[in-house]
Amino acid sequence: MGAGARGTGAGVRGTDVGGGRALVREGRALVREGRVLVREGQMWEGDGPWCERDGRWCTSGGRGRSCTQLPRPRVWLLQAGREVASRCADEGGFDAVTLDEHGVMLFFRGDHVWKGFHGPAQLINATWPEIQGPVDAALRIHHKEAPGVHDSVYLFQGMRVWAYAGGRLRPGYPRLIGDEFKGVPGDLDSAVECHPEDCTAESLLFFKGGEVFFYDLGLGVLKRRSWPSVSSCSAAVRWLERYYCFQRVLFLRFQPATGQVPPGYPHDARDYFMACPGRGHGHEARRNATAMAIRDRCSGLAFQAFTTDDANRTYAFRGGQYFRLDSKRDGWHSWPLNHTWQELAGPVDSAFSWDKKLYLIQGSKVYIYRVGQGYTLVQGYPRGLEEELGITGADATFTCPHSAELFVIKGNSLRRVDLNLSPRSERLEGPIPHAQVDSAMCNADGVHLFHGATFHRYASVAELTASPKPSPPQNVTAVLFGCPH
């Protein structure tokens, strides 16, 4: 390796490499004398001269005043683990956090971005070549009623904003932030989208200097709020219908209409939003194989319940945890029940939805929640299962869309309960071609019966009771959770 290494940029520090010097900046090792480049945790060998102007290797035989021919590399170098360390450092934190149009979480810091919850950093301008240097804020607008902005990623820097769709800069950008979003100031601290079910209208929230600016996308109206509990957000993001404010390495969850923060915050982001060695809210659980299997959507363990509510949220319940199936584009994650239903803990035995309410059954009791922006336990619940539904137990329960008929599976028999009646009672519907099921669900695609790692689909209840044998089995994790077989 040649002894004289060169590099540019402030904050650069040297590392001895094979008798030479590798310049390392924010996890990027650059050795130009000797033609070795380590970037994003990878080693590349160029087939031509290094181009100072473009920051890349020229094509083979490339020439030009901006290119300087350098010798062939004599050392392969890999700075293993350096990116993980920089993401997980105590003095860390992010300039901006957002989901992209594919549901991948983006974490921005300095000139770099991490894509997803683990893996190395990349230069921001490798994906968004028009952006030079750090960004102040970022957000994704997911607004199907406005095709012109739907699934666009906005990056804010100083007084300007860039908008990208499908990974390409939209025509007419960059623009002044005040021209794009009237009244919104520049030099933002952070930004996040807010959906109508949470903010009454499709809105954007901009944070600056302890103030929050609400921008109504439909009306173009700006309002200000002062939230003492949510201030100094260095980054903000909406993920799986929850809103998060990052304060460097810590984060809060907040209610976007009021700024209220639930008890127990702040938490350390390195325990939840990234894979850091020896950290994680599930770090202790990782020592327990069963606990890990419950949280692993691809483990093949049986689910105790499935249901879809009237807001089209689809849930899978297993061992005191739940998964959201309808928001899979934003990533998979298991959550404890009380994360959404504060009064619940432990496994849900079965579930169903009816009349804008979600019914969750545990043992001999049933909890009924009103479905809205969140879930509110109906006063007086939980109540006894027999008192409420006229049944003494169930292996599985389900209702079909726009129907007041509750179907109850016990062993190989199907029973029916008319939810419009009071008091309620069950009556036998008929046998089914399954000796046992773990859970069941009915939606626009038909009736689904789950047992272990497989499920069986029927077009209707009538087809289920008329079938002499089970329909062909399908793999639960592969079909519903996108896991490899």
Buried (B, 14 or more C-beta within 10 A) or exposed (E): BBEEBEBEEEEEEEBEBBEBBBBBBBBBBBBBBBBBBBBBBEBEEBEBBBBBEEBBBBEEEBEEEEBEEBEEBEBEBEBEEBBBEBBBEEEBBBBBBBBBBEBBBBBBBBBBBBBEBEBBBBBBBBBBEEBEEBBBBBBBBBBEEEEEBBBBBBBBBBBBBBBBBEEEBBEEBBBEBBEBBEBBBBEBBBBBBBBBEBBEBBBBBBBBEEBBBBBBBEEEEBEEEEBEEBBEBBBBBBBBBBBBBBBBBBBBBBBBBEBEBEEEBBBBBBBBBBBBEEBBEBEEBEEEEEBEBBBBBBBBBBBBBBBBBBBEBBBBBBBBBBBBBEBBEBBBBBBBBEBBBEEBEEBBBBBBBBEEBBBBBBEBBBBBBEBEBBBBBEEEBBBEBBEBBBBEEBBBBBBBEEEEBBBBBBEBEBBBBBBEEEEBEBEEBBEBBBEEBBBBBBBEEBBBBBBBBBBBBBEEBEEBBEBEEBBEEBBBBEEBBEBEE
